[in-house]
Amino acid sequence: MSEVIKLITSINKGRVLLVILGLAFIVAVSFYGSEFQLQQWAQWLVFCALSVSLVWVWGHAGIFSFAQVAFFGIGAYVYGV
């Protein structure tokens, strides 16, 4: 139990504030943004998820994976059709 308390107290308060501000920004854009802005943000988040997953697979694990990019490409093709 004391390890959990140490972990919670060791979290950087600046990171917590940054996450809260980011979530507030997402909520504000979803309520007050135009449809174009919402589409742009959604596309940006999808590309961020792909790039972070590629960094983890290729960079940290050292695994060269075509399947990840293939699934992304198939999804883009199906969305386009």
PDB file of N, CA, C and O in Angstrom:
ATOM      1  N   MET A   1       0.823  -1.199   0.000  1.00  0.00           N
ATOM      2  CA  MET A   1       0.000   0.000   0.000  1.00  0.00           C
ATOM      3  C   MET A   1       0.863   1.257   0.000  1.00  0.00           C
ATOM      4  O   MET A   1       0.533   2.241  -0.662  1.00  0.00           O
ATOM      5  N   SER A   2       1.959   1.224   0.736  1.00  0.00           N
ATOM      6  CA  SER A   2       2.816   2.407   0.809  1.00  0.00           C
ATOM      7  C   SER A   2       3.486   2.692  -0.530  1.00  0.00           C
ATOM      8  O   SER A   2       3.815   3.840  -0.825  1.00  0.00           O
ATOM      9  N   GLU A   3       3.695   1.637  -1.356  1.00  0.00           N
ATOM     10  CA  GLU A   3       4.291   1.854  -2.674  1.00  0.00           C
ATOM     11  C   GLU A   3       3.346   2.635  -3.576  1.00  0.00           C
ATOM     12  O   GLU A   3       3.786   3.471  -4.365  1.00  0.00           O
ATOM     13  N   VAL A   4       2.053   2.367  -3.463  1.00  0.00           N
ATOM     14  CA  VAL A   4       1.064   3.087  -4.259  1.00  0.00           C
ATOM     15  C   VAL A   4       1.028   4.553  -3.838  1.00  0.00           C
ATOM     16  O   VAL A   4       0.945   5.444  -4.684  1.00  0.00           O
ATOM     17  N   ILE A   5       1.089   4.796  -2.560  1.00  0.00           N
ATOM     18  CA  ILE A   5       1.079   6.176  -2.063  1.00  0.00           C
ATOM     19  C   ILE A   5       2.339   6.911  -2.524  1.00  0.00           C
ATOM     20  O   ILE A   5       2.270   8.082  -2.895  1.00  0.00           O
ATOM     21  N   LYS A   6       3.478   6.235  -2.504  1.00  0.00           N
ATOM     22  CA  LYS A   6       4.709   6.857  -2.988  1.00  0.00           C
ATOM     23  C   LYS A   6       4.608   7.180  -4.477  1.00  0.00           C
ATOM     24  O   LYS A   6       5.079   8.226  -4.924  1.00  0.00           O
ATOM     25  N   LEU A   7       3.991   6.277  -5.244  1.00  0.00           N
ATOM     26  CA  LEU A   7       3.836   6.514  -6.671  1.00  0.00           C
ATOM     27  C   LEU A   7       2.925   7.704  -6.932  1.00  0.00           C
ATOM     28  O   LEU A   7       3.215   8.541  -7.787  1.00  0.00           O
ATOM     29  N   ILE A   8       1.833   7.778  -6.200  1.00  0.00           N
ATOM     30  CA  ILE A   8       0.886   8.877  -6.393  1.00  0.00           C
ATOM     31  C   ILE A   8       1.517  10.205  -6.011  1.00  0.00           C
ATOM     32  O   ILE A   8       1.323  11.202  -6.706  1.00  0.00           O
ATOM     33  N   THR A   9       2.262  10.235  -4.927  1.00  0.00           N
ATOM     34  CA  THR A   9       2.872  11.494  -4.503  1.00  0.00           C
ATOM     35  C   THR A   9       4.071  11.880  -5.366  1.00  0.00           C
ATOM     36  O   THR A   9       4.463  13.047  -5.389  1.00  0.00           O
ATOM     37  N   SER A  10       4.658  10.913  -6.076  1.00  0.00           N
ATOM     38  CA  SER A  10       5.819  11.233  -6.904  1.00  0.00           C
ATOM     39  C   SER A  10       5.436  11.711  -8.305  1.00  0.00           C
ATOM     40  O   SER A  10       6.310  12.112  -9.074  1.00  0.00           O
ATOM     41  N   ILE A  11       4.151  11.677  -8.649  1.00  0.00           N
ATOM     42  CA  ILE A  11       3.720  12.136  -9.966  1.00  0.00           C
ATOM     43  C   ILE A  11       3.972  13.635 -10.076  1.00  0.00           C
ATOM     44  O   ILE A  11       3.642  14.406  -9.175  1.00  0.00           O
ATOM     45  N   ASN A  12       4.553  14.022 -11.178  1.00  0.00           N
ATOM     46  CA  ASN A  12       4.869  15.419 -11.414  1.00  0.00           C
ATOM     47  C   ASN A  12       3.581  16.216 -11.562  1.00  0.00           C
ATOM     48  O   ASN A  12       2.759  15.909 -12.425  1.00  0.00           O
ATOM     49  N   LYS A  13       3.400  17.225 -10.740  1.00  0.00           N
ATOM     50  CA  LYS A  13       2.174  18.027 -10.766  1.00  0.00           C
ATOM     51  C   LYS A  13       2.029  18.802 -12.074  1.00  0.00           C
ATOM     52  O   LYS A  13       0.912  19.112 -12.488  1.00  0.00           O
ATOM     53  N   GLY A  14       3.137  19.115 -12.722  1.00  0.00           N
ATOM     54  CA  GLY A  14       3.083  19.792 -14.010  1.00  0.00           C
ATOM     55  C   GLY A  14       2.468  18.911 -15.083  1.00  0.00           C
ATOM     56  O   GLY A  14       1.723  19.396 -15.934  1.00  0.00           O
ATOM     57  N   ARG A  15       2.774  17.618 -15.049  1.00  0.00           N
ATOM     58  CA  ARG A  15       2.186  16.687 -16.014  1.00  0.00           C
ATOM     59  C   ARG A  15       0.690  16.549 -15.798  1.00  0.00           C
ATOM     60  O   ARG A  15      -0.084  16.495 -16.754  1.00  0.00           O
ATOM     61  N   VAL A  16       0.290  16.492 -14.544  1.00  0.00           N
ATOM     62  CA  VAL A  16      -1.142  16.385 -14.244  1.00  0.00           C
ATOM     63  C   VAL A  16      -1.863  17.622 -14.758  1.00  0.00           C
ATOM     64  O   VAL A  16      -2.938  17.509 -15.347  1.00  0.00           O
ATOM     65  N   LEU A  17      -1.296  18.785 -14.547  1.00  0.00           N
ATOM     66  CA  LEU A  17      -1.896  20.022 -15.032  1.00  0.00           C
ATOM     67  C   LEU A  17      -1.954  20.037 -16.551  1.00  0.00           C
ATOM     68  O   LEU A  17      -2.943  20.492 -17.124  1.00  0.00           O
ATOM     69  N   LEU A  18      -0.921  19.552 -17.207  1.00  0.00           N
ATOM     70  CA  LEU A  18      -0.899  19.494 -18.662  1.00  0.00           C
ATOM     71  C   LEU A  18      -1.987  18.558 -19.197  1.00  0.00           C
ATOM     72  O   LEU A  18      -2.636  18.875 -20.193  1.00  0.00           O
ATOM     73  N   VAL A  19      -2.188  17.425 -18.555  1.00  0.00           N
ATOM     74  CA  VAL A  19      -3.243  16.502 -18.969  1.00  0.00           C
ATOM     75  C   VAL A  19      -4.612  17.124 -18.773  1.00  0.00           C
ATOM     76  O   VAL A  19      -5.479  16.992 -19.637  1.00  0.00           O
ATOM     77  N   ILE A  20      -4.822  17.796 -17.660  1.00  0.00           N
ATOM     78  CA  ILE A  20      -6.118  18.448 -17.403  1.00  0.00           C
ATOM     79  C   ILE A  20      -6.375  19.545 -18.424  1.00  0.00           C
ATOM     80  O   ILE A  20      -7.495  19.669 -18.920  1.00  0.00           O
ATOM     81  N   LEU A  21      -5.368  20.341 -18.747  1.00  0.00           N
ATOM     82  CA  LEU A  21      -5.533  21.389 -19.754  1.00  0.00           C
ATOM     83  C   LEU A  21      -5.798  20.795 -21.137  1.00  0.00           C
ATOM     84  O   LEU A  21      -6.601  21.329 -21.902  1.00  0.00           O
ATOM     85  N   GLY A  22      -5.127  19.698 -21.454  1.00  0.00           N
ATOM     86  CA  GLY A  22      -5.362  19.031 -22.734  1.00  0.00           C
ATOM     87  C   GLY A  22      -6.782  18.508 -22.846  1.00  0.00           C
ATOM     88  O   GLY A  22      -7.424  18.665 -23.885  1.00  0.00           O
ATOM     89  N   LEU A  23      -7.275  17.891 -21.790  1.00  0.00           N
ATOM     90  CA  LEU A  23      -8.654  17.396 -21.802  1.00  0.00           C
ATOM     91  C   LEU A  23      -9.655  18.543 -21.898  1.00  0.00           C
ATOM     92  O   LEU A  23     -10.666  18.433 -22.591  1.00  0.00           O
ATOM     93  N   ALA A  24      -9.376  19.633 -21.209  1.00  0.00           N
ATOM     94  CA  ALA A  24     -10.260  20.799 -21.293  1.00  0.00           C
ATOM     95  C   ALA A  24     -10.264  21.367 -22.710  1.00  0.00           C
ATOM     96  O   ALA A  24     -11.308  21.797 -23.201  1.00  0.00           O
ATOM     97  N   PHE A  25      -9.114  21.371 -23.367  1.00  0.00           N
ATOM     98  CA  PHE A  25      -9.037  21.856 -24.744  1.00  0.00           C
ATOM     99  C   PHE A  25      -9.837  20.963 -25.686  1.00  0.00           C
ATOM    100  O   PHE A  25     -10.536  21.459 -26.569  1.00  0.00           O
ATOM    101  N   ILE A  26      -9.736  19.641 -25.499  1.00  0.00           N
ATOM    102  CA  ILE A  26     -10.492  18.716 -26.338  1.00  0.00           C
ATOM    103  C   ILE A  26     -11.986  18.919 -26.163  1.00  0.00           C
ATOM    104  O   ILE A  26     -12.731  18.914 -27.143  1.00  0.00           O
ATOM    105  N   VAL A  27     -12.429  19.097 -24.936  1.00  0.00           N
ATOM    106  CA  VAL A  27     -13.850  19.331 -24.682  1.00  0.00           C
ATOM    107  C   VAL A  27     -14.287  20.657 -25.300  1.00  0.00           C
ATOM    108  O   VAL A  27     -15.364  20.731 -25.892  1.00  0.00           O
ATOM    109  N   ALA A  28     -13.476  21.696 -25.175  1.00  0.00           N
ATOM    110  CA  ALA A  28     -13.824  23.001 -25.736  1.00  0.00           C
ATOM    111  C   ALA A  28     -13.918  22.949 -27.256  1.00  0.00           C
ATOM    112  O   ALA A  28     -14.838  23.521 -27.840  1.00  0.00           O
ATOM    113  N   VAL A  29     -12.975  22.268 -27.899  1.00  0.00           N
ATOM    114  CA  VAL A  29     -13.013  22.157 -29.359  1.00  0.00           C
ATOM    115  C   VAL A  29     -14.230  21.360 -29.803  1.00  0.00           C
ATOM    116  O   VAL A  29     -14.847  21.683 -30.818  1.00  0.00           O
ATOM    117  N   SER A  30     -14.581  20.316 -29.046  1.00  0.00           N
ATOM    118  CA  SER A  30     -15.727  19.503 -29.450  1.00  0.00           C
ATOM    119  C   SER A  30     -17.039  20.275 -29.325  1.00  0.00           C
ATOM    120  O   SER A  30     -17.973  20.017 -30.085  1.00  0.00           O
ATOM    121  N   PHE A  31     -17.129  21.206 -28.392  1.00  0.00           N
ATOM    122  CA  PHE A  31     -18.366  21.979 -28.247  1.00  0.00           C
ATOM    123  C   PHE A  31     -18.393  23.232 -29.118  1.00  0.00           C
ATOM    124  O   PHE A  31     -19.448  23.583 -29.645  1.00  0.00           O
ATOM    125  N   TYR A  32     -17.270  23.907 -29.280  1.00  0.00           N
ATOM    126  CA  TYR A  32     -17.255  25.203 -29.940  1.00  0.00           C
ATOM    127  C   TYR A  32     -16.572  25.208 -31.298  1.00  0.00           C
ATOM    128  O   TYR A  32     -16.595  26.231 -31.983  1.00  0.00           O
ATOM    129  N   GLY A  33     -15.966  24.102 -31.711  1.00  0.00           N
ATOM    130  CA  GLY A  33     -15.278  24.060 -32.985  1.00  0.00           C
ATOM    131  C   GLY A  33     -16.223  23.773 -34.142  1.00  0.00           C
ATOM    132  O   GLY A  33     -17.314  23.233 -33.960  1.00  0.00           O
ATOM    133  N   SER A  34     -15.783  24.145 -35.328  1.00  0.00           N
ATOM    134  CA  SER A  34     -16.581  23.856 -36.516  1.00  0.00           C
ATOM    135  C   SER A  34     -16.402  22.390 -36.902  1.00  0.00           C
ATOM    136  O   SER A  34     -15.550  21.696 -36.349  1.00  0.00           O
ATOM    137  N   GLU A  35     -17.204  21.929 -37.847  1.00  0.00           N
ATOM    138  CA  GLU A  35     -17.108  20.542 -38.279  1.00  0.00           C
ATOM    139  C   GLU A  35     -15.750  20.270 -38.925  1.00  0.00           C
ATOM    140  O   GLU A  35     -15.179  19.195 -38.743  1.00  0.00           O
ATOM    141  N   PHE A  36     -15.233  21.240 -39.675  1.00  0.00           N
ATOM    142  CA  PHE A  36     -13.918  21.085 -40.299  1.00  0.00           C
ATOM    143  C   PHE A  36     -12.829  20.914 -39.244  1.00  0.00           C
ATOM    144  O   PHE A  36     -11.955  20.058 -39.383  1.00  0.00           O
ATOM    145  N   GLN A  37     -12.880  21.727 -38.191  1.00  0.00           N
ATOM    146  CA  GLN A  37     -11.888  21.619 -37.132  1.00  0.00           C
ATOM    147  C   GLN A  37     -11.961  20.266 -36.436  1.00  0.00           C
ATOM    148  O   GLN A  37     -10.931  19.684 -36.096  1.00  0.00           O
ATOM    149  N   LEU A  38     -13.176  19.766 -36.224  1.00  0.00           N
ATOM    150  CA  LEU A  38     -13.329  18.464 -35.588  1.00  0.00           C
ATOM    151  C   LEU A  38     -12.744  17.356 -36.460  1.00  0.00           C
ATOM    152  O   LEU A  38     -12.107  16.436 -35.948  1.00  0.00           O
ATOM    153  N   GLN A  39     -12.956  17.439 -37.769  1.00  0.00           N
ATOM    154  CA  GLN A  39     -12.387  16.440 -38.665  1.00  0.00           C
ATOM    155  C   GLN A  39     -10.863  16.508 -38.679  1.00  0.00           C
ATOM    156  O   GLN A  39     -10.190  15.477 -38.694  1.00  0.00           O
ATOM    157  N   GLN A  40     -10.328  17.712 -38.672  1.00  0.00           N
ATOM    158  CA  GLN A  40      -8.874  17.871 -38.665  1.00  0.00           C
ATOM    159  C   GLN A  40      -8.262  17.317 -37.374  1.00  0.00           C
ATOM    160  O   GLN A  40      -7.234  16.642 -37.412  1.00  0.00           O
ATOM    161  N   TRP A  41      -8.886  17.600 -36.253  1.00  0.00           N
ATOM    162  CA  TRP A  41      -8.373  17.091 -34.986  1.00  0.00           C
ATOM    163  C   TRP A  41      -8.483  15.574 -34.924  1.00  0.00           C
ATOM    164  O   TRP A  41      -7.575  14.915 -34.416  1.00  0.00           O
ATOM    165  N   ALA A  42      -9.570  15.007 -35.428  1.00  0.00           N
ATOM    166  CA  ALA A  42      -9.717  13.551 -35.432  1.00  0.00           C
ATOM    167  C   ALA A  42      -8.634  12.908 -36.292  1.00  0.00           C
ATOM    168  O   ALA A  42      -8.046  11.901 -35.899  1.00  0.00           O
ATOM    169  N   GLN A  43      -8.371  13.480 -37.455  1.00  0.00           N
ATOM    170  CA  GLN A  43      -7.328  12.939 -38.320  1.00  0.00           C
ATOM    171  C   GLN A  43      -5.961  13.072 -37.657  1.00  0.00           C
ATOM    172  O   GLN A  43      -5.136  12.163 -37.746  1.00  0.00           O
ATOM    173  N   TRP A  44      -5.724  14.172 -37.012  1.00  0.00           N
ATOM    174  CA  TRP A  44      -4.459  14.380 -36.315  1.00  0.00           C
ATOM    175  C   TRP A  44      -4.269  13.341 -35.215  1.00  0.00           C
ATOM    176  O   TRP A  44      -3.172  12.807 -35.056  1.00  0.00           O
ATOM    177  N   LEU A  45      -5.316  13.051 -34.460  1.00  0.00           N
ATOM    178  CA  LEU A  45      -5.219  12.071 -33.386  1.00  0.00           C
ATOM    179  C   LEU A  45      -4.974  10.665 -33.926  1.00  0.00           C
ATOM    180  O   LEU A  45      -4.238   9.889 -33.316  1.00  0.00           O
ATOM    181  N   VAL A  46      -5.586  10.328 -35.071  1.00  0.00           N
ATOM    182  CA  VAL A  46      -5.352   9.014 -35.682  1.00  0.00           C
ATOM    183  C   VAL A  46      -3.897   8.894 -36.114  1.00  0.00           C
ATOM    184  O   VAL A  46      -3.258   7.872 -35.864  1.00  0.00           O
ATOM    185  N   PHE A  47      -3.370   9.929 -36.757  1.00  0.00           N
ATOM    186  CA  PHE A  47      -1.961   9.888 -37.170  1.00  0.00           C
ATOM    187  C   PHE A  47      -1.026   9.849 -35.965  1.00  0.00           C
ATOM    188  O   PHE A  47       0.026   9.212 -36.019  1.00  0.00           O
ATOM    189  N   CYS A  48      -1.399  10.525 -34.881  1.00  0.00           N
ATOM    190  CA  CYS A  48      -0.583  10.460 -33.667  1.00  0.00           C
ATOM    191  C   CYS A  48      -0.562   9.051 -33.102  1.00  0.00           C
ATOM    192  O   CYS A  48       0.491   8.565 -32.687  1.00  0.00           O
ATOM    193  N   ALA A  49      -1.710   8.391 -33.081  1.00  0.00           N
ATOM    194  CA  ALA A  49      -1.767   7.015 -32.578  1.00  0.00           C
ATOM    195  C   ALA A  49      -0.913   6.092 -33.442  1.00  0.00           C
ATOM    196  O   ALA A  49      -0.210   5.229 -32.917  1.00  0.00           O
ATOM    197  N   LEU A  50      -0.969   6.266 -34.760  1.00  0.00           N
ATOM    198  CA  LEU A  50      -0.140   5.441 -35.642  1.00  0.00           C
ATOM    199  C   LEU A  50       1.338   5.707 -35.407  1.00  0.00           C
ATOM    200  O   LEU A  50       2.129   4.768 -35.320  1.00  0.00           O
ATOM    201  N   SER A  51       1.717   6.954 -35.306  1.00  0.00           N
ATOM    202  CA  SER A  51       3.140   7.265 -35.144  1.00  0.00           C
ATOM    203  C   SER A  51       3.670   6.798 -33.788  1.00  0.00           C
ATOM    204  O   SER A  51       4.800   6.318 -33.702  1.00  0.00           O
ATOM    205  N   VAL A  52       2.877   6.931 -32.738  1.00  0.00           N
ATOM    206  CA  VAL A  52       3.329   6.459 -31.425  1.00  0.00           C
ATOM    207  C   VAL A  52       3.467   4.942 -31.427  1.00  0.00           C
ATOM    208  O   VAL A  52       4.413   4.403 -30.853  1.00  0.00           O
ATOM    209  N   SER A  53       2.519   4.248 -32.074  1.00  0.00           N
ATOM    210  CA  SER A  53       2.625   2.785 -32.125  1.00  0.00           C
ATOM    211  C   SER A  53       3.834   2.351 -32.946  1.00  0.00           C
ATOM    212  O   SER A  53       4.493   1.370 -32.603  1.00  0.00           O
ATOM    213  N   LEU A  54       4.131   3.069 -34.025  1.00  0.00           N
ATOM    214  CA  LEU A  54       5.319   2.726 -34.811  1.00  0.00           C
ATOM    215  C   LEU A  54       6.606   2.993 -34.042  1.00  0.00           C
ATOM    216  O   LEU A  54       7.571   2.238 -34.164  1.00  0.00           O
ATOM    217  N   VAL A  55       6.626   4.048 -33.260  1.00  0.00           N
ATOM    218  CA  VAL A  55       7.806   4.336 -32.440  1.00  0.00           C
ATOM    219  C   VAL A  55       8.031   3.214 -31.435  1.00  0.00           C
ATOM    220  O   VAL A  55       9.164   2.780 -31.229  1.00  0.00           O
ATOM    221  N   TRP A  56       6.950   2.744 -30.809  1.00  0.00           N
ATOM    222  CA  TRP A  56       7.100   1.664 -29.827  1.00  0.00           C
ATOM    223  C   TRP A  56       7.549   0.375 -30.494  1.00  0.00           C
ATOM    224  O   TRP A  56       8.428  -0.316 -29.980  1.00  0.00           O
ATOM    225  N   VAL A  57       6.947   0.042 -31.646  1.00  0.00           N
ATOM    226  CA  VAL A  57       7.272  -1.243 -32.275  1.00  0.00           C
ATOM    227  C   VAL A  57       8.651  -1.196 -32.915  1.00  0.00           C
ATOM    228  O   VAL A  57       9.462  -2.091 -32.678  1.00  0.00           O
ATOM    229  N   TRP A  58       8.936  -0.189 -33.711  1.00  0.00           N
ATOM    230  CA  TRP A  58      10.211  -0.138 -34.417  1.00  0.00           C
ATOM    231  C   TRP A  58      11.342   0.342 -33.515  1.00  0.00           C
ATOM    232  O   TRP A  58      12.443  -0.207 -33.546  1.00  0.00           O
ATOM    233  N   GLY A  59      11.070   1.360 -32.718  1.00  0.00           N
ATOM    234  CA  GLY A  59      12.138   1.964 -31.931  1.00  0.00           C
ATOM    235  C   GLY A  59      12.509   1.170 -30.695  1.00  0.00           C
ATOM    236  O   GLY A  59      13.658   0.757 -30.542  1.00  0.00           O
ATOM    237  N   HIS A  60      11.557   0.956 -29.823  1.00  0.00           N
ATOM    238  CA  HIS A  60      11.862   0.334 -28.546  1.00  0.00           C
ATOM    239  C   HIS A  60      11.959  -1.182 -28.648  1.00  0.00           C
ATOM    240  O   HIS A  60      12.830  -1.788 -28.024  1.00  0.00           O
ATOM    241  N   ALA A  61      11.081  -1.799 -29.422  1.00  0.00           N
ATOM    242  CA  ALA A  61      11.098  -3.256 -29.530  1.00  0.00           C
ATOM    243  C   ALA A  61      12.033  -3.739 -30.629  1.00  0.00           C
ATOM    244  O   ALA A  61      12.523  -4.867 -30.567  1.00  0.00           O
ATOM    245  N   GLY A  62      12.285  -2.913 -31.625  1.00  0.00           N
ATOM    246  CA  GLY A  62      13.175  -3.293 -32.710  1.00  0.00           C
ATOM    247  C   GLY A  62      12.549  -4.277 -33.693  1.00  0.00           C
ATOM    248  O   GLY A  62      13.260  -5.005 -34.385  1.00  0.00           O
ATOM    249  N   ILE A  63      11.234  -4.297 -33.753  1.00  0.00           N
ATOM    250  CA  ILE A  63      10.534  -5.229 -34.634  1.00  0.00           C
ATOM    251  C   ILE A  63      10.064  -4.457 -35.866  1.00  0.00           C
ATOM    252  O   ILE A  63       9.438  -3.404 -35.748  1.00  0.00           O
ATOM    253  N   PHE A  64      10.373  -4.991 -37.046  1.00  0.00           N
ATOM    254  CA  PHE A  64       9.929  -4.372 -38.288  1.00  0.00           C
ATOM    255  C   PHE A  64       8.595  -5.001 -38.671  1.00  0.00           C
ATOM    256  O   PHE A  64       8.542  -6.181 -39.017  1.00  0.00           O
ATOM    257  N   SER A  65       7.524  -4.226 -38.611  1.00  0.00           N
ATOM    258  CA  SER A  65       6.191  -4.784 -38.787  1.00  0.00           C
ATOM    259  C   SER A  65       5.476  -4.089 -39.938  1.00  0.00           C
ATOM    260  O   SER A  65       5.167  -2.899 -39.872  1.00  0.00           O
ATOM    261  N   PHE A  66       5.217  -4.863 -41.003  1.00  0.00           N
ATOM    262  CA  PHE A  66       4.423  -4.338 -42.099  1.00  0.00           C
ATOM    263  C   PHE A  66       2.925  -4.395 -41.795  1.00  0.00           C
ATOM    264  O   PHE A  66       2.149  -3.624 -42.359  1.00  0.00           O
ATOM    265  N   ALA A  67       2.522  -5.295 -40.915  1.00  0.00           N
ATOM    266  CA  ALA A  67       1.100  -5.498 -40.638  1.00  0.00           C
ATOM    267  C   ALA A  67       0.451  -4.243 -40.070  1.00  0.00           C
ATOM    268  O   ALA A  67      -0.695  -3.936 -40.398  1.00  0.00           O
ATOM    269  N   GLN A  68       1.151  -3.533 -39.244  1.00  0.00           N
ATOM    270  CA  GLN A  68       0.602  -2.335 -38.632  1.00  0.00           C
ATOM    271  C   GLN A  68       0.273  -1.284 -39.694  1.00  0.00           C
ATOM    272  O   GLN A  68      -0.810  -0.699 -39.681  1.00  0.00           O
ATOM    273  N   VAL A  69       1.188  -1.054 -40.587  1.00  0.00           N
ATOM    274  CA  VAL A  69       0.972  -0.078 -41.650  1.00  0.00           C
ATOM    275  C   VAL A  69      -0.059  -0.600 -42.644  1.00  0.00           C
ATOM    276  O   VAL A  69      -0.828   0.182 -43.203  1.00  0.00           O
ATOM    277  N   ALA A  70      -0.083  -1.906 -42.869  1.00  0.00           N
ATOM    278  CA  ALA A  70      -1.058  -2.488 -43.787  1.00  0.00           C
ATOM    279  C   ALA A  70      -2.476  -2.304 -43.247  1.00  0.00           C
ATOM    280  O   ALA A  70      -3.383  -1.956 -44.004  1.00  0.00           O
ATOM    281  N   PHE A  71      -2.676  -2.532 -41.954  1.00  0.00           N
ATOM    282  CA  PHE A  71      -4.000  -2.324 -41.373  1.00  0.00           C
ATOM    283  C   PHE A  71      -4.408  -0.856 -41.469  1.00  0.00           C
ATOM    284  O   PHE A  71      -5.572  -0.554 -41.734  1.00  0.00           O
ATOM    285  N   PHE A  72      -3.481   0.040 -41.260  1.00  0.00           N
ATOM    286  CA  PHE A  72      -3.775   1.467 -41.383  1.00  0.00           C
ATOM    287  C   PHE A  72      -4.147   1.805 -42.822  1.00  0.00           C
ATOM    288  O   PHE A  72      -5.096   2.553 -43.054  1.00  0.00           O
ATOM    289  N   GLY A  73      -3.415   1.266 -43.786  1.00  0.00           N
ATOM    290  CA  GLY A  73      -3.707   1.511 -45.194  1.00  0.00           C
ATOM    291  C   GLY A  73      -5.033   0.919 -45.617  1.00  0.00           C
ATOM    292  O   GLY A  73      -5.774   1.551 -46.370  1.00  0.00           O
ATOM    293  N   ILE A  74      -5.356  -0.293 -45.147  1.00  0.00           N
ATOM    294  CA  ILE A  74      -6.650  -0.889 -45.470  1.00  0.00           C
ATOM    295  C   ILE A  74      -7.792  -0.068 -44.891  1.00  0.00           C
ATOM    296  O   ILE A  74      -8.816   0.135 -45.544  1.00  0.00           O
ATOM    297  N   GLY A  75      -7.612   0.396 -43.680  1.00  0.00           N
ATOM    298  CA  GLY A  75      -8.633   1.254 -43.063  1.00  0.00           C
ATOM    299  C   GLY A  75      -8.829   2.553 -43.831  1.00  0.00           C
ATOM    300  O   GLY A  75      -9.957   3.020 -43.986  1.00  0.00           O
ATOM    301  N   ALA A  76      -7.730   3.144 -44.316  1.00  0.00           N
ATOM    302  CA  ALA A  76      -7.833   4.375 -45.110  1.00  0.00           C
ATOM    303  C   ALA A  76      -8.520   4.102 -46.437  1.00  0.00           C
ATOM    304  O   ALA A  76      -9.316   4.916 -46.905  1.00  0.00           O
ATOM    305  N   TYR A  77      -8.219   2.965 -47.044  1.00  0.00           N
ATOM    306  CA  TYR A  77      -8.859   2.613 -48.315  1.00  0.00           C
ATOM    307  C   TYR A  77     -10.355   2.396 -48.136  1.00  0.00           C
ATOM    308  O   TYR A  77     -11.157   2.884 -48.932  1.00  0.00           O
ATOM    309  N   VAL A  78     -10.726   1.674 -47.104  1.00  0.00           N
ATOM    310  CA  VAL A  78     -12.161   1.410 -46.859  1.00  0.00           C
ATOM    311  C   VAL A  78     -12.884   2.707 -46.537  1.00  0.00           C
ATOM    312  O   VAL A  78     -14.012   2.909 -46.984  1.00  0.00           O
ATOM    313  N   TYR A  79     -12.258   3.582 -45.774  1.00  0.00           N
ATOM    314  CA  TYR A  79     -12.876   4.879 -45.468  1.00  0.00           C
ATOM    315  C   TYR A  79     -13.050   5.694 -46.751  1.00  0.00           C
ATOM    316  O   TYR A  79     -14.067   6.365 -46.926  1.00  0.00           O
ATOM    317  N   GLY A  80     -12.066   5.639 -47.643  1.00  0.00           N
ATOM    318  CA  GLY A  80     -12.132   6.403 -48.882  1.00  0.00           C
ATOM    319  C   GLY A  80     -13.168   5.879 -49.860  1.00  0.00           C
ATOM    320  O   GLY A  80     -13.749   6.647 -50.626  1.00  0.00           O
ATOM    321  N   VAL A  81     -13.399   4.579 -49.835  1.00  0.00           N
ATOM    322  CA  VAL A  81     -14.368   3.976 -50.760  1.00  0.00           C
ATOM    323  C   VAL A  81     -15.731   4.157 -50.165  1.00  0.00           C
ATOM    324  O   VAL A  81     -16.724   3.733 -50.756  1.00  0.00           O
TER     325      VAL A  81
END
